[in-house]
Amino acid sequence: MSTLPTSLAAAVPAAQDGAATPGAGTSASAPASAPAPAGAASGAAAAVSPTFSPLYQQIKSLILQSLQSGEWKPGEMIPSEMELAARYKVSQGTVRKAIDELAAENLVARRQGKGTFVTTHHEDVVKFRFLRLVPDEGEPHYGASRVLECKRLRAPAEIARLLDIRTGDSVVQIRRVLFFSGEATVLDDIWLLGANFKGLTAEKLTEWKGPMYALFEAEFGTRMVRATEKIRAVSADETAAALLSVAPGSPLLSVERVSFTYGDRPVEVRRGLYVTTRHYYQNDLS
């Protein structure tokens, strides 16, 4: 059984659950100090001592490190709360609070009577998390994909900025059309970090059955854990109109997404054009 990692031990040198130490569920208070000398600058009184994150947040970070390193892979069960409490030398309540947050972020899932598992992009709770297009009638589902191209190239400046790499670094560019009920509905242009997706080809994308993010997770060990999006209304240019079978100038929904893996590292830029004649874009806010 492993002991408390150095990083946590350094942050909370005397952390015992329930003890009034920094990080034990509350922020550390500033140490008592002598009264400021008369005439001292008012800004001095505003000085703030270093603060510490709550202990459960530190445990959450350590569990995330294990997920990132692949100690527990997608679909695998993680140790029980009791085992994690012993591993990190904290209470089960602290571990439970950390896992609650991970579950709320869809990184792990509790299964009644079985344990807590690392979620995968194959599961409904996760796979529809990034598919926001909902049909006016029927249930959300993935459409058929037609890959138009998949090539490796040097990152243009704007894509490099979004992926936090240098202009000219290797990226993989994908263009595809998604069909729902036989109708062209989404035109996607995707850029991926070249270092993460060596060996990705149009053939692999075409042969894969299921969400693209599940392929990235299963074949390339890259898991999308969160994304940011910008959405605006645009008009279809001639190229988009031809690929989506709409008239030039037709209204489309433009969605630009940057997806991140563990450690808040951007790994994908995706620009999609959506036909919303029979679909709408749904976001659940909490």
C-alpha positions, -999 to +999 in steps of 0.1 A: +000+000+000+015+033-010+020+062+013+009+098+009+027+113-022+054+139-016+034+166-033+005+163-009+027+158+021+045+191+013+012+209+009-003+196+042+027+187+064+005+177+094-028+169+077-050+148+098-087+146+090-107+169+112-076+187+125-075+224+121-047+225+096-045+241+062-063+221+036-084+200+060-116+210+043-113+248+048-089+275+036-060+283+059-064+316+078-036+341+080-014+340+110-019+366+137+003+396+132+013+427+152-006+459+146+006+479+116+028+509+125+010+543+125+011+558+090+019+525+073+006+523+037-030+510+035-018+485+008+003+467+034-028+457+053-042+441+021-013+417+018-026+381+018-008+351+031-006+320+009-038+299+009-042+261+006-068+242-014-092+220+006-079+185+014-105+168-008-094+190-038-058+178-032-070+142-031-090+148-063-058+161-080-039+130-070-066+107-084-065+128-116-028+122-118-034+085-116-060+087-143-037+107-165-008+083-160-030+054-170-028+036-136-066+032-140-077+030-176-111+038-192-136+011-182-115-001-152-126+000-116-107+023-093-098+013-057-126+016-032-131+047-010-116+027+019-085+017-001-080+052-013-084+066+022-057+043+034-035+051+004-037+088+010-040+087+048-073+107+049-108+098+059-133+081+036-154+112+037-126+132+022-122+106-006-159+105-011-161+142-017-132+141-042-149+113-061-183+131-060-166+159-080-150+135-104-183+118-110-200+152-116-175+159-143-182+124-159-146+113-153-157+084-131-191+067-126-204+049-096-222+016-103-245+004-075-231-027-058-201-029-081-178+001-074-165+032-091-153+030-127-133+052-151-158+063-177-152+058-214-165+076-245-185+044-253-209+051-224-241+071-229-233+093-200-201+104-217-206+098-255-236+122-257-218+148-235-200+161-266-228+155-291-251+185-285-272+181-317-307+169-308-333+159-333-367+177-332-382+142-330-367+110-315-336+104-293-301+118-297-279+094-317-247+094-337-250+098-374-231+081-402-198+097-410-182+102-444-145+111-441-135+135-470-099+138-460-074+130-433-039+145-437-008+155-417+003+191-422+021+220-404-002+239-380-014+273-393-008+302-368-044+303-355-047+266-350-013+265-333-024+292-309-055+273-299-036+241-295-008+259-275+019+247-300+043+265-323+033+275-358+044+248-382+043+220-356+026+188-369-012+185-368-036+160-383-065+177-402-098+158-408-128+169-429-159+149-426-197+151-431-221+136-406-255+123-419-286+119-398-315+100-412-297+101-446-294+139-446-261+158-446-263+177-413-228+185-400-196+196-418-166+192-395-131+205-399-109+190-372-073+196-362-055+173-338-021+173-321+002+154-345+023+140-316-008+123-301-023+109-333+005+092-351-009+066-375-044+081-377-057+076-413-089+081-432-092+043-434-091+040-396-117+067-393-140+051-419-137+016-404-144+027-368-180+023-357-189+046-329-180+080-315-148+095-328-137+104-293-140+067-284-115+059-312-091+086-299-094+071-264-091+034-274-065+036-302-044+067-293-047+069-255-061+105-256-092+112-237-113+143-240-123+155-206-137+190-213-143+214-241-150+251-247-172+263-275-181+294-294-213+294-314-226+319-340-250+321-369-234+321-404-244+318-441-234+288-461-206+295-487-206+276-519-183+247-506-204+242-474-236+244-494-225+218-518-214+193-491-244+199-469-269+199-498-283+233-490-286+265-511-257+290-509-265+316-483-286+292-462-284+298-424-260+275-406-249+272-370-211+276-366-196+258-336-159+262-328-147+238-301-114+234-283-112+200-265-088+193-236-074+161-221-061+157-186-039+185-173-060+210-192-040+203-223-057+213-256-055+184-282-083+192-307-098+222-325-131+214-342-151+238-364-185+225-373-212+239-396-247+226-386-279+224-405-306+230-380-337+224-401-345+192-382-322+196-352-314+220-324-282+226-304-288+218-267-266+229-238-274+218-202-262+245-178-255+239-141 
